[in-house]
């Protein structure tokens, strides 16, 4: 076969191309072979050098198929810094060398002051981070292990009470700081407060003969005795039970309504918290290094359990 109008598709001498089995393009007197294309009026074809086998294309990827090194021509394994060869997938035309990141010696863990794990130990030397519900305290390094230490934030609950001059509650305690209330039979006298409690004090107005009082089942006064015969009313946090009459006094009796606080926790299979507990019922979380396994719940607690991913 005579070659004319030869065109080489790779850099280097023709001898180098022959040694490496690199393809070229050319036109022959004897007709066309291989894949043909039209370019500038010339018919060209791809061929391999005589006596040299076609070389497979080689790819270097991680276990997710992401390239970790440049592709090559021919069966050429590589040592790639930071990676270890896991397996080789080979076909006549392609070779895929699959690598995995080498385990690092240094690790980081996020814990409470008593050692309770907040975020499980991870590979690498990681910086401290903001964790909801916690304040950062300090970082300790022991050998190759970095420990970021936290303490739980103190939850401050503010409330407001309305009392008479003897300190008796006139209406149920309220969450948060609220203004003075309009309470039948009483006039507001003064207000005092601390970091967690605001107190409104009221003075009783002289009573008439008929009165009404609101109490719980133990007799504790919820709204102090008031002039006149009043109807029962809805009291936040309480459920009405019955109305009794003793002489000229009407007594409306209530019982406290149970207050249920629901919460959700995210645990590993050993029962360790992976992230801080959440108020209310929430769905499974996306936690790096873990796979959601199961969820259980009762009236007040939902628990998500996660399995640690195997690398």
C-alpha positions in Angstrom: 0.0 0.0 0.0 1.5 3.4 -1.0 0.8 6.4 1.3 0.4 9.9 -0.1 -0.8 13.2 1.4 -0.1 11.8 4.9 -1.3 13.9 7.9 -0.1 13.0 11.4 -2.6 13.7 14.2 -0.2 13.8 17.2 3.0 15.7 18.1 6.4 14.0 17.8 8.3 12.1 15.1 6.7 9.4 13.0 9.0 6.9 14.6 7.6 7.9 18.0 4.1 7.5 16.8 4.8 4.0 15.4 6.3 3.0 18.7 3.3 4.2 20.7 0.7 2.8 18.2 -0.7 6.4 17.6 -3.3 6.7 14.9 -2.6 8.9 11.8 -4.6 10.0 8.7 -3.5 9.5 5.1 -4.9 8.9 1.6 -3.7 5.8 -0.4 -3.7 4.8 -4.0 -5.4 1.5 -3.3 -8.6 3.2 -1.9 -9.8 4.3 1.5 -9.8 2.3 4.7 -10.9 3.2 8.2 -13.2 6.1 9.1 -13.4 8.7 6.3 -14.0 12.5 6.6 -14.1 15.3 4.0 -11.8 18.2 4.6 -10.6 20.6 1.9 -11.6 18.3 -0.9 -9.4 15.4 0.3 -10.7 12.1 1.5 -8.7 10.9 4.6 -8.8 7.8 6.8 -7.6 6.8 10.2 -5.2 3.8 10.6 -2.7 2.3 13.0 1.0 1.9 12.2 1.8 -1.4 10.6 2.8 -4.1 13.1 1.7 -2.0 16.2 -1.4 -3.0 18.1 -4.1 -0.4 18.8 -3.7 1.0 22.4 -6.7 1.3 24.7 -7.7 4.7 26.2 -7.0 4.9 29.9 -8.9 6.9 32.5 -8.0 7.6 36.2 -11.2 8.2 38.4 -12.4 8.0 42.0 -15.2 5.7 43.1 -17.8 8.3 42.0 -16.3 8.4 38.5 -14.6 11.9 39.0 -11.3 12.2 37.2 -8.2 12.3 39.6 -5.5 12.5 36.9 -5.2 13.2 33.1 -6.2 10.4 30.7 -3.6 8.4 28.9 -3.1 6.1 25.9 -2.1 2.5 26.7 -2.3 0.4 29.9 -0.4 2.6 32.3 -1.2 2.4 36.0 -0.3 5.4 38.1 0.6 6.3 41.7 -1.5 9.3 42.5 -0.6 11.2 45.7 -3.3 11.0 48.3 -5.1 8.1 46.6 -4.9 4.3 46.6 -5.8 2.0 43.7 -9.0 0.1 44.5 -9.8 -1.8 41.3 -9.4 -1.9 37.5 -12.3 -2.0 35.0 -11.0 -3.1 31.6 -12.4 -3.5 28.1 -10.6 -3.9 24.7 -10.9 -0.2 24.1 -10.9 1.4 27.5 -9.2 0.9 30.9 -10.6 2.6 34.1 -8.3 2.7 37.1 -10.5 3.4 40.2 -8.9 5.1 43.2 -10.0 5.9 46.8 -8.7 8.7 49.0 -6.1 7.4 51.5 -7.3 7.6 55.1 -5.8 10.6 56.9 -4.1 10.2 60.3 -5.4 13.5 61.7 -9.0 13.6 63.0 -11.4 16.1 64.5 -14.3 15.7 66.9 -16.9 18.1 68.4 -17.8 17.4 72.0 -19.4 18.8 75.2 -17.3 19.7 78.3 -18.2 16.3 79.8 -17.0 14.5 76.6 -20.4 13.8 75.1 -20.0 13.7 71.3 -22.0 16.4 69.4 -20.5 15.7 65.9 -18.7 12.3 65.5 -15.0 12.1 64.8 -14.1 12.9 61.2 -10.9 12.6 59.1 -8.9 15.8 58.7 -7.9 18.8 60.9 -11.2 20.8 60.8 -11.8 24.3 62.2 -14.3 25.0 65.0 -17.8 25.9 63.8 -21.1 27.4 65.1 -23.4 24.7 66.4 -27.0 25.6 67.2 -27.7 25.5 70.9 -24.0 25.5 72.0 -21.3 28.0 72.8 -17.7 27.3 71.9 -15.3 26.9 74.9 -11.9 25.8 73.7 -9.9 23.6 71.4 -7.6 20.8 72.6 -5.0 18.8 70.5 -3.9 15.4 71.7 -1.6 13.8 69.2 -3.3 13.7 65.8 -6.7 14.3 67.3 -8.3 17.8 67.5 -11.2 18.2 70.0 -13.4 21.3 69.8 -15.2 21.7 73.1 -18.7 23.3 73.6 -21.2 23.9 76.3 -25.0 24.1 76.0 -26.5 27.6 75.9 -28.6 28.5 78.9 -32.2 28.9 77.9 -33.7 32.0 79.6 -37.5 31.8 79.9 -39.2 35.1 80.6 -42.7 35.4 82.1 -45.2 37.9 83.6 -47.3 37.5 86.7 -50.3 39.5 87.9 -50.7 39.4 91.7 -52.6 41.2 94.5 -50.8 43.1 97.3 -50.5 39.8 99.2 -48.8 38.1 96.3 -51.7 35.9 95.2 -51.9 35.2 91.5 -54.9 37.0 89.9 -54.6 35.4 86.4 -52.4 32.6 85.1 -48.7 33.4 84.5 -47.9 34.5 81.0 -44.9 33.6 78.8 -42.7 36.6 77.9 -42.9 40.2 79.2 -46.5 41.5 78.8 -48.3 44.7 79.8 -50.7 45.3 82.7 -54.0 43.6 82.5 -57.6 44.8 83.1 -58.8 42.6 86.0 -62.3 43.1 87.3 -62.4 44.3 91.0 -58.7 45.4 90.9 -56.7 48.5 90.0 -53.0 48.4 88.9 -50.6 49.7 91.5 -47.0 49.1 90.2 -44.7 46.9 88.2 -41.3 45.4 89.0 -39.1 43.1 87.0 -35.9 41.0 87.0 -34.1 39.3 84.1 -36.7 36.5 83.9 -39.9 37.8 85.6 -42.1 40.9 85.3 -44.6 41.4 88.2 -47.7 43.5 88.0 -49.3 44.3 91.4 -52.9 45.2 91.8 -55.0 46.6 94.6 -58.4 45.1 95.4 -61.5 47.4 95.0 -64.1 47.2 97.9 -66.4 44.2 97.2 -70.1 44.0 97.0 -72.1 41.2 98.6 -72.1 38.8 95.6 -68.7 37.7 94.4 -67.1 35.3 91.9 -63.8 33.5 92.1 -61.8 31.3 89.7 -59.8 28.4 91.3 -58.2 25.1 90.4 -59.3 21.7 91.8 -57.0 22.1 94.8 -58.5 25.5 95.7 -55.6 27.6 94.4 -56.9 31.0 93.3 -56.5 31.5 89.5 -58.4 34.9 89.4 -59.0 36.5 92.8 -62.5 37.0 94.1 -64.3 39.7 92.1 -67.5 41.7 92.7 -70.6 40.4 91.1 -71.8 37.0 89.7 -69.6 36.3 86.7 -69.8 33.6 84.0 -67.1 31.0 83.6 -64.4 31.9 81.0 -61.6 30.4 79.1 -58.3 30.5 81.0 -55.1 29.8 79.0 -53.5 26.6 80.2 -56.6 25.4 82.1 -59.8 23.4 81.4 -63.1 24.2 83.0 -64.4 21.5 85.4 -67.6 22.8 87.2 -69.3 25.8 88.9 -70.1 25.7 92.6 -72.1 28.2 94.8 -71.3 28.8 98.5 -73.6 31.4 99.9 -73.2 34.6 97.9 -70.0 33.3 96.3 -69.8 31.7 92.8 -66.8 29.4 92.4 -65.7 28.4 88.9 -63.3 25.3 89.2 -60.6 24.5 86.6 -57.9 21.9 86.1 -54.5 22.5 84.4 -54.3 21.4 80.8 -51.3 19.1 80.2 -48.6 20.9 78.2 -46.8 18.5 75.9 -43.4 19.5 74.5 -42.5 17.5 71.5 -38.8 17.0 70.4 -36.8 15.2 67.7 -33.4 13.6 68.2 -30.9 12.3 65.6 -28.7 9.4 66.9 -26.2 6.9 65.7 -26.7 3.2 66.3 -25.0 3.5 69.7 -27.4 6.2 70.8 -25.0 9.2 70.5 -26.4 12.5 69.4 -25.2 13.4 65.8 -26.8 16.9 65.9 -28.5 18.8 68.8 -32.0 17.8 69.7 -34.8 19.8 67.9 -38.0 21.2 69.2 -41.1 19.6 67.6 -41.3 16.7 65.2 -38.9 17.1 62.3 -37.8 14.9 59.4 -34.6 13.0 58.9 -31.5 15.2 58.5 -28.7 15.1 55.9 -25.7 14.3 58.1 -22.3 14.0 56.4 -20.9 10.5 56.8 -24.2 8.9 57.8 -27.2 7.2 56.2 -30.7 7.4 57.7 -31.8 3.9 59.0 -35.1 4.2 60.8 -37.4 6.4 62.8 -39.6 5.8 65.9 -41.8 8.1 67.9 -44.1 8.3 70.8 -46.4 11.1 72.0 -43.5 13.5 72.9 -40.3 12.1 71.2 -39.4 11.3 67.6 -36.0 9.5 67.1 -34.1 9.2 63.9 -31.4 6.6 63.8 -28.5 6.7 61.3 -25.9 4.3 60.1 -22.3 5.4 59.6 -21.3 5.1 55.9 -18.6 2.6 55.1 -15.9 4.0 52.9 
